[in-house]
Amino acid sequence: MKRLLFLIFALFFLSSLKVSAQVYLFKSYFEKDSILLGDQINLVIEAIHKPDFKMYFPTFKDTIAKNIELVEMYNTDTVKKEANQISIKQKYLITCFDPGVYSLNRFPVVVTDGSVTDTIYADSIPLVVMEMPIDTAAIDTVFAESEGMVILGRGLTREALMESVPDSVKQSMGTDELNKLVDQYYQQMYNQLLEDLYNKTGIVSKSEVTDNAFAEIIAGNKDMMFIFSEGGRLESYRMPMIIKELFVKEYQSVKKGDKLFSYYLIKDVKKPFDAEWSFWEDVSNFIKRFYIYFILFVLLAAAAYFIYRYYQKKKLNAPVPEIPREPAHIIAFRSLTDLKEKKLWQANKIKEYHSELTEIIRRYIEHRFRIMALEQTTAEIMADIEKHRALDETNFKLLKQTLELADLVKFAKLTPLPDENDVSMRNSWQLVDNTKQVEEIKPEKENNVEPQNSVEGE
């Protein structure tokens, strides 16, 4: 019985050995030995085997190993070779964002030959991930300019708190409610930071000078380093992004001349290389790059021209106010007298009163100054009067009071005081009286005979 079991195990082992032995080539490698941080590289598993073999390569979800991320798994590439052999390649596109030297574990590949299955392993291979080299010219060191305590900025501002509020919260709250909430949260955090600064610095007695200095520290950016001296004096230093070494800790006391931090001085960008210049090539590139903008410019210019012509034509064809047979002020005085006798506002017909009053004044302005006041808004009438300098400052104010009060009554449903109704009437009457056009009466010549000059010394 033992001999039978041994024979079965030996046959199974030999058959498995036969499968793996008939894989003529099996290897794994990277296309490059090293990459820069964030670069992508192909991991390749390659094998050459008999045509009737089947190989199943490993699949990965998102990572191949620690810090090694899978970007894409390509389809297998199969090529038929000579001597009844098949070459197969499986590629994985990977990347890494942490510098270091990584050794990938041996990957299992399953091989089948009919009913016999075997597993072979790829060799473990190293991958070097390097940091991006910094092109620096030199290193500079910042020294303390005064004696005091080192404190870093806290970066607390209302704007920063407002940006940190989620959009869902902003949409669910009104503007006033949101501002109130941010103000409360800001004040709470400010008080906590202020109290923390007093405790950490060991200052027992509070003062306005110290409060102001701490307020500047709380509002300062997190890349700001402050030296807080006795008496509330502050020295500020902005720390660059590329710090080489930090020599002090927060709340550490320093003396004048002590090292604070050192940083790299970045080299300037290299000037571009001179290339061969071709005029026609530049013209061609310019047309290819900006032809859309040129077409848009032509279309906009054409549209602007036609709009200008349209308004010019409209201006030329604008209706001219008819000249009444009677002088404008005579018509206005008569209409104002009739309106006054109606006593509309006394009968609580305030809107009707101001509508008729402004129509009388608008008609007078139209007939007297040739301004289309009946078809314009109050703002347009006042703008035209200013443009043509039709009224002096006093009469301008009289007209403005009458028209603006009428607008408030008609559109804002304002109920003016009785005196205001009367003032509008008086202002309108005075405006017409001040601006009426009086014709000069020329004396008639008797019998159409002009007096003759006497001649002396006949």
Helices and strands as residue ranges (DSSP letters): H 2-21, E 25-30, E 34-36, E 40-49, E 54-56, E 63-65, E 68-73, E 77-81, E 85-96, E 100-104, E 108-113, E 116-121, E 125-130, E 136-143, E 148-152, H 158-164, H 167-172, H 175-201, H 208-219, E 224-228, E 234-238, E 243-246, E 253-254, E 259-266, H 279-316, H 328-342, G 345-347, H 350-369, G 373-375, H 378-388, H 393-411, H 418-435, G 446-448
